[in-house]
Amino acid sequence: MRFDAFACRLHAIELNFSPTDMPLRLILAFLLTALTLSLRGTDSTPLSVSITQFDATGDGRTVSTKAIQQTIDHVAQAGGGTVVVPEGVFTTGALFLKPGVNLHLEKGAVLRGSTFIEDYPKTLTRIEGHFEEWRPALINASKIDHLRITGEGMLEGSGQAFWQLFWKRLAANNKTKNLDVDRPRLMFIDSCNDVVISGITLKDSGFWNLHIYRCREVLVENLNISAPVGAPSTDGMDIDSSQNVTIRGCSISVDDDCIAIKGSKGPNALADKDSPPVEHIRISNCTFALGHGVVTLGSEATIVRDVVVENCRVISASSTRSNSVVRLKLRPDTPQTYEDIHFNNITVEGYGQLISIDPWTQYFDLKGQTPPQSIVRNVTISNITGSYDNIGSIKGHDRAKISDITLENINLTLKSEKFRLGQVENLVLKNVIVNGKPFEAPTDR
């Protein structure tokens, strides 16, 4: 047996001893430490431990939360390394990564979320622009720098059980809010720097798929994220109060926003020290299918600046879920600034509108204060080709100031030439061709 496998067995035995076994437990702890130091001293390769070495069972039925968490804890105590999920379907509740511990899912590996909500014990967590006691994600990482989550395997959320519960509750009470029904996310990455998430598949999340909060220097690449029609609140990615995030080579098809850029909400949002501006976001070479917005700013967002989306493809095949390429939600109850937002070299096909800059009043609450202002400026949409429903809408609320919007080098075949336009300062259309003819902005606003 390999030294690291033997050490894992010793650690598993140690954790199952009662307090009355303290002398033997101390001896095992000494042996475990000695073996770990020996392994580190003789093997230059980083520590890599399979979850099966702590008796995780990949039969798709056995709940292996304890075994997988023990693997994570062991690797952390040994000084760091990689937890490996091998081929098989491993059912689990919420898991919590530790500093120095990476996660690798091999080809054919599935971490399947338990459908028993108590396998996700409530904890203080960031959700919808604030903190509250709610359910953690399947995979949780907090304050872990240099985190790597990689592989060809899958996180599968067993979302159907949670979606059905939400729709049942909403049918019984049409005032039901998103957070009234507990539903786990697939991944919550919180306050981490230098993060790489690469190669894995995220499928059927109970709520948001990948939530990145207050992180810097993040690379998300080659992910496949999906949820079917009828899967509520299944945002593909939520980039929340983070900076320097690169998303590339991903495929996203969900029944909510494909990528949502988020912050805080409400009239006091600018004073929220837990929500710094979202800045320097780069999205490229991605494919988007089902969704409510390809890249959406909001629902809760305050300051968002320097976002570039380029070299992407949109294939929106559902006539009941039109996917807006550019979606900026303007909350009348929140001071907002969206600036330096650029979409370039996008091809579109199917159902949706190119642009939606519109009021968003879900959970509107001024808290008795004066309505704040929303500012949108320096937005360019260029080099867009394909066929879609219509150009869309630029209509802010009463206290929105929208300026410096440029549509350039656009050639589209549209089902409708409708373009709803409100008050916009310095709207520029250059070389915009619709249905084979030059297109001009409507003059009646």
C-alpha angles and dihedrals in degrees: 000000000000116000092241092051090048090050090052090053091050091050092050090050091047093054091054096055120108122232090259089065092063098128093052090042090055091050091051091047089053091049091048092052092047092049092048092050090047091051092049092048097050104034120060093192117097117260112270120182128184117221088231089068086071091046100262106166120221098200096112092242111060113086105231101179094123094048094048093046089049088054091052092047092048093052090048092050090048091059101268140298139137131314109212126207108201128202111303140074111276116188115210147156126225115333126196121209119212133217111286094018120116127188126225124184113198123216109287092020118132127185101197119197118236116245091218104098093207088067082076102058113207116260138165104278142161113256134155094355100313144057125261142143102280140133120297122229127262089254117031129184123176127182094348115144122201091022118174124193109176148148143083096278132103143249106210117189103196084227099167092080092053095043092052091051091051094049091047091052092046091051090053093045120019090198091067111131128211095258095045089084114056111233127164124233119224098233134012116185109186129187096339128146127207099018129172121190109179143170103351130124123235114199137177100352117190090227131348115357106214119012115186112187128184095342132142133206098018127168119195111181141168096359123155110210123181145165127161132243107287095038103121124211094005098143110178095223132358114201102195124185091329136134137211098018121164121195117184141160095010130143117212130182116162141140095250135034113333093213119008122190109207146180133147134319141210133061092293095049095116090061092055104114090188091066115058118179119287106239143169102018119171121192119177145157094013131142120220126191125157113023148115093239132005091215115003128187105211155328080182112015135132115177119014121167141164103024119162123188116181146156094020136141127219119199106176104179100167115092089197095055110049111194116217112211095207113030121175115176113205113201114204089206097053133068104235139179120187111178141159096021114162133184117184137172100006126159119204134195133174128006129359146065129274097228137017118179101164144138117278117200105170108139090000111188126162091180088222094302134124114275110263128222129260119209125198118178143157101021119160128188112185143164097018121162138171139057127306143145103270146321091264134210143316106185120137128193122263095279098040120114112200120183145156100028115165128191110186138171096002123159114178140161105217134189088216132019091213115141115174109205133184131175109328125163115216101001107178126194115188123180095342111167121188121182090347096307135095110267126215131189116259114261096209108081 
